[in-house]
Amino acid sequence: MTKEIKHAYLILAHKSTYTLHKLIESLDDERNDIYIHIDLKSEISSFKEYKTKTAQLNFITERYPIIWGGFNMVLAELALLRAATENGKYKYYHLLSGNDLPLKNQNEIHNFFDNKQLAYIESTLVDPQNGRFWRSIYRRISVRRFFIKYKGQDGLVPQVFSNIDRMLILIQEKILRRDFVKKNKLKLYYGSQWFSLPDDIVRYVLSKSESIQWIFGNSYIPDELFLQTIIENSSLKERIENDNLRYIVFDAEKDSKHPHIWKMEDYNKLRFSDCFFARKFDDTIDKKIILKVTDG
């Protein structure tokens, strides 16, 4: 089977779980190849037990230590895209996490994408004048974060560098009046990091790796901005569908930073959803829903 009609599934994972096992099992189809980035902080030997029957399974060798909010998440995504494109030309490339599962079978997924060339990704123009939320998104790029890799880490050294970073942010904004976005006349676009993209758009994004590094290398949570910004500022923008086909729910009243974890009580929502994939699943919280979604 030629690569041109196959799909590449790109998975970001940091630990070996039952959920990841069922995800791989669900994608194990001769029409798919699977590429997995394992967080460099994790011991890769614990993943050696994963096998496939028909899909090609690839644990990529270019790995990064992932810190939430840091640029290494972008580098990991680009590494997955590079590994896949170097191995062939795929019909579509789907980014998933190790906590995701497909809601449709492979026949339904392949039939849907068969004649498509659209970019299934969420994308909205970032307007800092449109309220507090959009100002916070804009600020992720407008001020430069030189020690972002220390954010959220425990210990004296990370705390010192995090404090330095906060001080530098204040200097940029209050004293120097610097605005990286305004200075460089950038138009930012924002959305979920998860996507399904056709081959030519993936290769265009990879051709802009240097620009991605320059714009987003010292920013905060760039994985929700870099793809949207690169594609929207090109002739490819007309092919953005503004729908990533993922069922992800955030409960702003409970936890706006982490997606809802699906449970058995949610099964009908998942079953009757038009989405092709869903996140987030956690087998330590509800294993039955994972079995129900994958095995029916």
Long-range contacts (C-beta under 8 A, 24 or more apart in sequence): 1-30, 1-31, 3-33, 3-87, 3-88, 3-89, 3-90, 4-89, 4-90, 4-91, 5-31, 5-91, 6-31, 6-32, 6-33, 6-88, 6-90, 6-91, 7-31, 7-32, 7-33, 7-90, 7-91, 7-92, 7-93, 7-94, 7-109, 7-110, 7-113, 8-32, 8-33, 8-34, 8-35, 8-84, 8-90, 8-92, 8-93, 8-94, 9-33, 9-34, 9-35, 9-94, 9-96, 10-35, 10-36, 10-37, 10-77, 10-80, 10-81, 10-84, 10-93, 10-94, 10-95, 10-96, 11-35, 11-36, 11-37, 11-80, 11-96, 11-97, 11-98, 12-37, 12-66, 12-73, 12-76, 12-77, 12-80, 12-95, 12-96, 12-97, 12-98, 13-37, 13-38, 13-39, 13-42, 13-47, 13-97, 13-98, 14-38, 14-39, 14-41, 14-42, 14-66, 14-98, 15-39, 15-42, 15-46, 15-98, 16-46, 16-47, 16-49, 16-50, 17-98, 17-99, 17-283, 18-283, 18-287, 18-290, 19-98, 19-99, 19-101, 19-281, 19-282, 19-283, 19-290, 20-50, 20-98, 20-99, 21-50, 22-101, 22-290, 22-291, 22-294, 23-96, 23-98, 23-100, 23-101, 23-102, 24-50, 24-52, 24-57, 25-294, 26-101, 26-102, 26-294, 27-55, 27-102, 27-106, 28-52, 28-53, 28-54, 28-55, 29-54, 29-55, 29-106, 30-54, 30-55, 31-106, 31-110, 32-106, 33-57, 33-58, 33-84, 33-87, 33-88, 33-90, 34-58, 35-60, 35-80, 35-83, 35-84, 36-60, 37-62, 37-63, 37-64, 37-76, 37-79, 37-80, 38-63, 39-63, 39-64, 39-65, 39-66, 40-64, 40-65, 40-66, 41-65, 41-66, 58-83, 58-87, 67-148, 67-149, 67-151, 67-152, 67-153, 68-151, 68-152, 68-221, 69-148, 69-151, 69-152, 69-220, 69-221, 70-148, 70-149, 70-151, 71-148, 71-216, 71-217, 71-218, 71-219, 71-222, 72-149, 73-193, 73-222, 73-223, 74-212, 74-216, 74-222, 74-223, 74-226, 77-193, 77-223, 77-227, 78-205, 78-206, 78-209, 78-212, 81-202, 81-205, 81-206, 82-206, 84-202, 85-199, 85-202, 85-203, 85-206, 89-199, 90-199, 91-198, 91-199, 92-116, 92-196, 92-197, 92-198, 92-199, 93-195, 93-196, 93-197, 93-198, 93-199, 93-202, 94-195, 94-196, 94-277, 95-193, 95-194, 95-195, 95-196, 96-194, 96-277, 96-279, 97-194, 97-279, 97-280, 99-279, 99-280, 99-281, 99-282, 100-194, 100-246, 100-277, 100-278, 100-279, 100-280, 100-281, 101-277, 101-278, 101-279, 101-281, 101-290, 101-293, 101-294, 102-276, 102-277, 103-247, 103-270, 103-271, 103-273, 103-275, 103-276, 103-277, 103-278, 103-293, 104-276, 108-276, 109-276, 112-276, 113-196, 116-198, 117-198, 117-200, 117-239, 118-198, 118-239, 118-240, 118-241, 119-195, 119-197, 119-198, 119-201, 119-231, 119-236, 119-239, 119-240, 119-241, 120-195, 120-196, 120-197, 120-241, 120-243, 120-244, 120-245, 121-191, 121-192, 121-195, 121-196, 121-197, 121-227, 121-228, 121-231, 121-240, 121-241, 121-242, 121-244, 122-191, 122-192, 122-228, 122-242, 122-243, 122-244, 123-189, 123-190, 123-191, 123-228, 123-231, 123-232, 123-240, 123-242, 124-189, 124-190, 124-191, 124-228, 124-242, 125-187, 125-188, 125-189, 125-232, 126-188, 126-189, 126-190, 126-225, 137-188, 137-190, 137-224, 137-225, 138-181, 138-188, 139-220, 140-219, 140-220, 140-221, 140-222, 140-225, 141-180, 141-181, 141-186, 141-188, 141-215, 141-216, 141-219, 141-220, 141-222, 141-225, 142-179, 142-180, 142-181, 142-182, 143-169, 143-172, 143-173, 143-178, 143-179, 143-180, 144-168, 144-172, 144-180, 144-218, 144-219, 145-169, 145-218, 145-219, 145-220, 146-218, 148-218, 148-219, 148-220, 151-220, 184-215, 186-215, 186-229, 187-229, 187-232, 187-233, 188-225, 188-228, 188-229, 189-225, 189-228, 189-229, 189-231, 189-232, 190-224, 190-225, 190-228, 191-224, 191-228, 191-242, 191-244, 192-224, 192-244, 192-246, 192-248, 193-223, 193-224, 193-227, 194-244, 194-246, 194-248, 194-277, 194-279, 195-227, 195-244, 196-244, 196-245, 196-276, 200-236, 201-231, 201-236, 201-239, 204-230, 204-231, 204-234, 204-236, 205-230, 205-231, 245-275, 245-276, 245-277, 246-275, 246-276, 246-277, 246-278, 246-279, 247-273, 247-275, 247-277, 247-278, 247-279, 248-278, 248-279, 248-280, 261-285, 261-286, 262-286, 262-289, 262-293, 263-289, 264-288, 264-289, 264-292, 267-292, 267-293
